[in-house]
Amino acid sequence: MNLKRIVYRSWFYFRMGYSLYLSYPVALFGYASSIYYLAVKNIPLLDMIFPHFYNFLIASLIVLPIFGVGMGWMHYKRLLSPFYEAELDIQTEANPYTTEVFTPVNLPSMRILSQLAKQHGIDSSDLDRIIETTEKKFGLKAK
């Protein structure tokens, strides 16, 4: 393996490792210490509920993942954010397998499906429109 490839792979592994495994504990500790010492200690009711930092940290460790999972589920079920569709569009466009592998393989299948639909008297206008749009978007010619 050449040095450039090792550097790029290491950068990818770093981003994955940090974003998946390290960012949560680092962010949680930063959040908890900031909120506890700047807010909880100055509000008497909250100071009675959380007399020590570790109480607040334990409560945060219990409550935050529950809310995080719930919000993540709502995001994927499109209940929380209307941006999920745009997110998928961007991921699809950014993935080279979409344009280089899947589209050229699926396009002939869609053409055959359209021909079969026409032979059996089924309206294939929607499928033909998808084929035409795909050919234009990816610069593919009908064969």
C-alpha positions as CSV (number, residue, x, y, z in Angstrom):
1,M,0.0,0.0,0.0
2,N,1.3,3.4,-0.8
3,L,1.6,6.2,1.7
4,K,-1.3,8.3,0.2
5,R,-3.7,5.4,0.5
6,I,-2.7,4.7,4.1
7,V,-3.2,8.4,5.0
8,Y,-6.7,8.5,3.4
9,R,-7.7,5.2,5.0
10,S,-6.4,6.3,8.4
11,W,-8.3,9.6,8.0
12,F,-11.5,7.7,7.3
13,Y,-11.0,5.3,10.2
14,F,-10.3,8.3,12.5
15,R,-13.5,10.1,11.4
16,M,-15.5,6.9,12.0
17,G,-13.9,6.1,15.3
18,Y,-14.2,9.6,16.7
19,S,-17.7,10.3,15.4
20,L,-19.1,6.9,16.6
21,Y,-17.2,6.2,19.8
22,L,-15.4,9.2,21.1
23,S,-17.6,12.2,20.4
24,Y,-20.4,11.1,22.6
25,P,-18.4,10.7,25.8
26,V,-16.4,13.9,25.1
27,A,-19.6,15.9,24.3
28,L,-21.5,14.4,27.2
29,F,-18.8,15.4,29.7
30,G,-18.5,18.9,28.2
31,Y,-22.3,19.3,28.2
32,A,-22.7,17.9,31.7
33,S,-20.0,20.0,33.3
34,S,-21.1,23.2,31.6
35,I,-24.7,22.8,32.5
36,Y,-24.1,21.6,36.0
37,Y,-21.7,24.2,37.1
38,L,-23.3,27.1,35.2
39,A,-27.0,26.4,35.7
40,V,-27.8,23.6,38.1
41,K,-25.6,25.0,40.9
42,N,-27.3,28.4,40.6
43,I,-30.9,27.2,40.7
44,P,-31.8,26.0,44.2
45,L,-34.4,23.5,43.2
46,L,-32.1,21.8,40.7
47,D,-29.2,22.0,43.2
48,M,-31.4,20.0,45.7
49,I,-32.2,17.4,43.0
50,F,-28.6,17.1,41.9
51,P,-26.4,17.9,44.9
52,H,-23.3,16.4,43.3
53,F,-22.0,16.4,39.8
54,Y,-22.0,12.6,39.5
55,N,-25.8,12.6,40.2
56,F,-26.3,14.9,37.2
57,L,-23.9,12.9,35.1
58,I,-25.8,9.6,35.9
59,A,-29.1,11.2,35.1
60,S,-27.7,12.5,31.8
61,L,-26.4,9.1,30.9
62,I,-29.9,7.6,31.4
63,V,-32.0,10.4,29.9
64,L,-30.0,11.6,26.9
65,P,-29.7,8.2,25.1
66,I,-33.4,7.6,25.4
67,F,-34.1,11.0,23.8
68,G,-31.4,10.4,21.2
69,V,-32.9,7.1,20.2
70,G,-36.4,8.5,20.1
71,M,-35.4,11.5,18.0
72,G,-33.3,9.3,15.7
73,W,-36.3,7.0,15.2
74,M,-38.6,9.9,14.5
75,H,-36.1,11.4,12.0
76,Y,-36.0,8.1,10.0
77,K,-39.8,7.8,10.2
78,R,-40.0,11.4,8.8
79,L,-41.9,12.6,11.9
80,L,-39.2,15.0,13.1
81,S,-37.5,16.4,10.1
82,P,-38.6,17.0,6.5
83,F,-35.0,16.8,5.4
84,Y,-34.7,13.0,5.4
85,E,-35.5,12.9,1.7
86,A,-32.9,15.4,0.8
87,E,-30.4,13.5,2.9
88,L,-31.0,10.3,1.0
89,D,-30.7,12.2,-2.3
90,I,-27.3,13.5,-1.4
91,Q,-26.1,10.2,-0.1
92,T,-27.3,8.5,-3.4
93,E,-25.6,11.1,-5.5
94,A,-22.4,11.0,-3.5
95,N,-22.2,7.2,-3.7
96,P,-20.2,6.3,-6.9
97,Y,-21.9,2.8,-7.0
98,T,-25.2,4.5,-7.8
99,T,-23.9,5.9,-11.1
100,E,-21.1,3.5,-11.9
101,V,-22.7,0.2,-11.0
102,F,-26.4,0.2,-10.1
103,T,-27.8,2.5,-12.7
104,P,-26.2,0.8,-15.7
105,V,-27.2,-2.6,-14.4
106,N,-30.8,-1.6,-13.6
107,L,-31.5,0.4,-16.7
108,P,-31.7,-2.6,-19.1
109,S,-33.9,-4.4,-16.5
110,M,-36.3,-1.4,-16.5
111,R,-36.4,-1.4,-20.3
112,I,-37.3,-5.1,-20.4
113,L,-39.9,-4.6,-17.7
114,S,-41.4,-1.8,-19.8
115,Q,-41.5,-4.0,-22.9
116,L,-43.2,-6.8,-21.0
117,A,-45.7,-4.4,-19.6
118,K,-46.6,-3.1,-23.1
119,Q,-46.9,-6.7,-24.4
120,H,-49.4,-7.5,-21.7
121,G,-51.4,-4.3,-22.1
122,I,-50.2,-2.6,-18.9
123,D,-49.5,1.1,-18.8
124,S,-45.8,1.6,-18.6
125,S,-45.7,5.4,-19.0
126,D,-44.4,6.0,-15.5
127,L,-41.6,3.5,-16.0
128,D,-40.8,5.0,-19.4
129,R,-40.6,8.4,-17.8
130,I,-38.2,7.0,-15.2
131,I,-36.0,5.4,-17.9
132,E,-35.9,8.6,-19.9
133,T,-35.0,10.7,-16.9
134,T,-32.3,8.2,-15.8
135,E,-30.8,8.2,-19.3
136,K,-30.7,12.0,-19.4
137,K,-29.4,12.3,-15.9
138,F,-26.6,9.8,-16.2
139,G,-25.9,10.3,-19.9
140,L,-26.8,6.8,-20.9
141,K,-28.1,5.9,-24.4
142,A,-30.7,3.3,-25.2
143,K,-29.2,0.2,-26.8
